[in-house]
Amino acid sequence: MEGWIKLHRKFVEWRWFEKSDAVHLFIYLLLKANHKDNFWQDIEVKRGQLITSFGKISAETKISVQSVRTLLRKFEDSKELTSKSTNKFTLLTICNYECYQGKDEDTNIQTNNQLTNNQQTTNNQLTTNKNDKKEKNENNIPNWVEFLAYAQSKKPNVDKDELLLKYESWIENDWCTNSKGKQHKIKNWRSTLLNTLPYLSIKILSEDEIRYNHVMNNL
């Protein structure tokens, strides 16, 4: 297995962070999950999913089978993942996988941002991505990273947790808003988000978040 995953500093605020086995298991799942859609035998395993078993997880993490069962149940209760089991295997799906890992192009952007000794390379990469994104139709449904970047370009100190709840609610409602008891299809998500931002809370940003937002806002 090759490649790497991203792990945001905000992970220390995760509800299960004080439980070492929970941290161990969740990072293991992130490492094992598909980074792109694929097939296992005749079963489609999508990005953010993995086929495994309690016994295999226990053998590879050295966490007891009973603890694996208990932790996975906790993750399901807190909406971290979903699972479907058969008599042969278990299919785990990491909820909001894009929020943890984003798209490959977003990973490249963050990597380039760290190469502070090669500013010219970074600028060329960001310019290319900016031109590519201009070609997207306004009505395309955004991924979380694109949604967050646009929100922060208009309101840099927007509370990301509150913004994520809004993003997930729009997804659950098939990109519709509720007004006066009626649902209205979101025809232009940027315009709708712009009208929503004044009602979202703000938070104090760390220096790392300010630098990250500066890069994302110039895409």
Sequence and secondary structure as in RCSB ss.txt:
>XXXX:A:sequence
MEGWIKLHRKFVEWRWFEKSDAVHLFIYLLLKANHKDNFWQDIEVKRGQLITSFGKISAETKISVQSVRTLLRKF
EDSKELTSKSTNKFTLLTICNYECYQGKDEDTNIQTNNQLTNNQQTTNNQLTTNKNDKKEKNENNIPNWVEFLAY
AQSKKPNVDKDELLLKYESWIENDWCTNSKGKQHKIKNWRSTLLNTLPYLSIKILSEDEIRYNHVMNNL
>XXXX:A:secstr
        GGGGGSTTTT HHHHHHHHHHHHHS SS EEETTEEE TTEEEE HHHHHHHH   HHHHHHHHHHH
HHTTSEEEEE SS EEEEETTHHHHH  HHHHHHHHHHH TT HHHHHHHHHHHHHHHHTS TTS   HHHHHHH
HHHH TTB HHHHHHHHHHHHHTTSEEEETTEEEE S HHHHHHHHGGGS B    HHHHHHHHHHTT 
